[in-house]
Amino acid sequence: MAIVLYRVDERLIHGQVVVGWGSQLRPDRFLVVDTALATSEWEQELFTLGVPERIGVEFMAPGPAREEISGWRESELRSVLLTRDLSTMLELARGRTLEGERVNLGGLHLRKGREEVLPYLFLDESDKVTLEELAKEGVEISAQDLPGSPKVTLESLLG
Amino acid sequence: MKNPGRRAHLSTFLRSFLIQASWNNRTMIGGGFAFAMLPVLRRLHRGDPEGFREALQRHSEHFNAHPYMADLALGAACRMEEEERDPEEIRRFKLAVRGPLGSLGDALIWVGWRPATVLAALVLALAGAPPGATVFFFLVLYNLGHLALRAWGFRVGLEWGSQVGNPLRTVALPKQADRFAAVGVFLLGGLVGLALGRSWAGDSWPLLLLGVTGGIWGFWLGSLVGQRVWRFTFWGISGAIGLIFLVGWFG
């Protein structure tokens, strides 16, 4: 139980995650899994601006992250794992790596082709396919922007 | 580097006060951001209506941040447009700063500065200042901080562009936010002591002083023990103060 939250959120590290989930889950570090960010120092610099000193941040591409996951899960450090799209989360979950874990959908915004499912969740057809595949990997999926707001299950999201 | 001129910058800064005017769930302050960028974009793309339209469209996309901290992103985005940076880079810059500027601003203003200035005004009111003066004092004090933050943000944004993380780190906003929050705790403690002390202590100054000191200590300890306790105490005591006032009013 050392990865205390898996979250898909286009904004990655922001107020809802740092303050909202952060004060509830008290993480020691944020693990940001993203191909482009993993090699972009100037963007990493900006993303970490709002993170309190006591919380560490690591950026990693999905490939290396897959290798680390079992270590992160066993670690004493409490981690929040963030991706900004569904496909990266699916890449991590392939081969039932995340079986039995809960993945939280926290923010996917309007883009061409996407339709509103919840005020903070817009999905297109390929997003829905990815969600179904993610579920097939044994992951429990639900949408919830903040700890205090209602949890919406995958069935009602796709229904 | 292109220079749209001082007037365009000033105009963009003034427009930034309306950045939330078209707030919506889809683009949040994206529309306001583009509206504020307009004077600068118009000058940068003089004689190039197609480029102007594209730039305006790009900046209307989803964006969000604390409204005061948005000035910093606005200044930096202007700078990057003036440097004719790759649009994709500018987009990525905005994606990267929206989160931090949101949480930094929330901590600094909504959790730190606003409660601290409200409490300072309430202390003044309890000390016997007339209502008009109290409100005036609050509005002036609060907005001094507000305007200073916006002007500073826009200026460092223009100056540093995509490197704006550097000055932001130097001023250590989270630390300032904690400071304001601490002042807030101090004032709230004093206020509670004063409010309760006045009813117990009557005209006895030492007793009143004891109440105020006790209040400050109590709240200080509460804030040290933890956020949950602090939040509970905050609402509990705020409710109690409200009740005392109501009883005083009708009783």
HADDOCK unambig.tbl for C-alpha pairs under 7 A between the chains (distance, minus, plus):
assign (segid A and resid 11 and name CA) (segid B and resid 99 and name CA) 6.16 0.50 0.50
assign (segid A and resid 13 and name CA) (segid B and resid 99 and name CA) 6.16 0.50 0.50
assign (segid A and resid 14 and name CA) (segid B and resid 99 and name CA) 3.99 0.50 0.50
assign (segid A and resid 14 and name CA) (segid B and resid 100 and name CA) 5.70 0.50 0.50
assign (segid A and resid 14 and name CA) (segid B and resid 102 and name CA) 6.80 0.50 0.50
assign (segid A and resid 14 and name CA) (segid B and resid 103 and name CA) 5.99 0.50 0.50
assign (segid A and resid 15 and name CA) (segid B and resid 99 and name CA) 6.41 0.50 0.50
assign (segid A and resid 15 and name CA) (segid B and resid 102 and name CA) 6.08 0.50 0.50
assign (segid A and resid 15 and name CA) (segid B and resid 103 and name CA) 4.28 0.50 0.50
assign (segid A and resid 43 and name CA) (segid B and resid 96 and name CA) 6.16 0.50 0.50
assign (segid A and resid 45 and name CA) (segid B and resid 165 and name CA) 6.97 0.50 0.50
assign (segid A and resid 46 and name CA) (segid B and resid 96 and name CA) 5.84 0.50 0.50
assign (segid A and resid 46 and name CA) (segid B and resid 97 and name CA) 5.91 0.50 0.50
assign (segid A and resid 46 and name CA) (segid B and resid 165 and name CA) 5.89 0.50 0.50
assign (segid A and resid 47 and name CA) (segid B and resid 96 and name CA) 5.37 0.50 0.50
assign (segid A and resid 47 and name CA) (segid B and resid 97 and name CA) 6.43 0.50 0.50
assign (segid A and resid 47 and name CA) (segid B and resid 100 and name CA) 6.37 0.50 0.50
assign (segid A and resid 49 and name CA) (segid B and resid 100 and name CA) 5.62 0.50 0.50
assign (segid A and resid 50 and name CA) (segid B and resid 100 and name CA) 4.22 0.50 0.50
assign (segid A and resid 50 and name CA) (segid B and resid 103 and name CA) 6.02 0.50 0.50
assign (segid A and resid 50 and name CA) (segid B and resid 104 and name CA) 5.63 0.50 0.50
assign (segid A and resid 110 and name CA) (segid B and resid 26 and name CA) 6.05 0.50 0.50
assign (segid A and resid 119 and name CA) (segid B and resid 25 and name CA) 6.64 0.50 0.50
